Amino acid sequence: MDVTSPAFKENAARALDDAQLQRALGNIRHGFVEKRRVAADALPEFEQLRDEAKAIKDHTLAHLDLYLEAFCETVEARGGTVTFAETAYDARRAVLDICREHEAKTVTKAKSMVSEEIELNRYLKKKGIAPVETDLGEYILQIRDEAPSHIIAPAIHLNRDQIEADFRRVHTHLPNERDLAEPATLLGEARTILRQKFLTADVGVTGANFLVAETGSAVIVTNEGNADLTQSLPKVHIVVASIEKVVPTLEDAATLLRVLARSATGQDMSVYTTMATGPRREGDPDGPEAFHVVLVDNGRSGMIGTDFQEMLRCIRCGACMNHCPVYHAVGGHTYGWVYPGPMGSVLTPSLVGVDQAGQLPNASTFCGRCESVCPVRIPLPKLMRHWREDEFARHLQPRAARTGLGAWAFLARRPRAYRMLTGLAARALSLAGGTKGRLSSLPLAGGWTKHRDLPAPAPRTFMADWKARRGA
C-alpha cells in the first residue's frame, strides 16, 4: 500500500465532498459508539479490567525479549516453527518461502492488518500465488482493489448499493432477478464463492489478536468463523503477527479478550475465539500438517524505551477511531496508510517516519475521546503532541505554521502585550459575530469557515472576566 499520508489535506478535501462516503460514515456514529457504551455500562468491573489490561501490556513490553523467547520455545516444542522478520520484506519473503516449500498455488487469508502493512497480497500475486481474502469486508475490498478504511470494519466506507453493484460486476453467474438487497443475501453469495476456495487452498494465513507465551498459541477472534476454516482446512497454517501481540499467559489473554470485544463492537465476546496451537497431533480429527509463525518487527523494537512505547499496548479494537470526530468526517483512507484514526496518527509516524506522516498527529482536535475509550488507556493525545513537538524541532512544518507559532511564542513570553492583544481580538470578533454569535467567513480561517461557521468568542477573555469577578 503506497503511503499517501503527506497528502492528508488533499485526501480530506476529497472525502468531505464524497456524498457516498459521508452517508456511509454515519453508520459509525450511530452504531459502534452506542454499542460500546451499553456494553461497558453493563459490566461493573469494566474500568478495573482496563487497568488490568494496561498493566498486562506494560509488564509484557518491559520484558518483551523474554516473552518472545518463551513463545518461540513453546511453539517449537509443540512442533511449530517461528521466523523473526526484521522488516516488511523479510516477512513477505518468509511467507513466500513457506508457500514455495509446500508448492502452494492458492492461499486463503483471514483478516490481518499486519499482512496489509507488509503488502503480502500484492507480493504473493506477483510471485504467482493467488491470495483469497475470506473475511467478508476484506473480500469486498479485494474485488474492488481497495485498502481497508477501518481496522475492524474494513469496508465501513461503502454503502450496500455499492457492494451489490460490485458483486454483480464480478460474480457474472448471478441472474438479474437474484435479490441482493439484504446483508444476509450478500453474505450468502460470498459464501458460495468462498466455500470452494476454503476446500482447495494449499496454505492458510491468519493474523493473531494475541500470542500466548505460556502455551505457544495464537488467539484469533472473528465474528464470521472464516479464520477457523482458514487455519484448519489447508495443509499449512501461517500466523503473521507483530511482536507486541505476545502476552505471558492464557489468563492474561482472557482478561484482554474481555475488554477487546466490548470496546470494538459492543459484544461481550466475539462469536468465534479460537486458539491455534501447533500442527495437527496424532489423533486430532483436523488441523494443519505444518504450523508456522512469522513475527514481524518492522520498526516496533525501535519504539521500545521511547516516548512512543505506550502505543505498543494497542490491541486493535478500533474504539479510538469509532469515537474520533476527525475520522467521522473524513474516513480511514484519508490517513493514507494502513492504520487510520488516532491510533494511526501515532503508529504511522513511528513506522514510516514523521517526515512522511507528520500531518496525521496534527489532524486532531485533542478532544480526548480516544483516550477516554481506549481499553488499555493509551494516552493518544499526549503521544500525538510528542509527534507535533518532534515535527517542529526538525523543521518539518510549513513555513507559515512555524511563523505563526513563533509569533504566538513571542507574545506568550510577554504577558502584558499578550493580554492586551487577545482582549482586542476577542472584542473585535465578538462584534463581528453580531447578534447571531457566529462568523461565516474570516481572514486566515477559510479552511474552517468553508465547511462550518466559527463561533464568535465572548467580548472579553477568561482572564479579564475572572479579574472582574474577583474585583466584584
Secondary structure, DSSP 8 states (H G I E B T S, - for coil): ----GGGHHHHHHHHHT-HHHHHHHHHHHHTHHHHHHHHHHT-TTHHHHHHHHHHHHHHHHHTHHHHHHHHHHHHHHTT-EEEEESSHHHHHHHHHHHHHHTT-SEEEE---HHHHHTTHHHHHHHTT-EEEE-SHHHHHHHHHT---SSSS-TTTT--HHHHHHHHHHH-TT--TT----SHHHHHHHHHHHHHHHHHH-SEEEE--SEEETTTTEEEEEESSSHHHHHHHSSSEEEEEEEGGGEES-HHHHHHHHHHHHHHHTS-SS-SEEEEE-SS--TT-SS--SEEEEEEE-TTSGGGTTSTTGGGGG-----HHHHT-HHHHHH-SGGG-SS--HHHHHHHHHHHH-HHHHTHHHHS-----HHHHH-TT---HHHHHHHHHHHHHHTT-S-HHHHHHHHHHHHHHT-HHHHHHHHHHHHHHHHHHHGGGTEES--TT-HHHHTTS-EE---SS-HHHHHHHHHH-
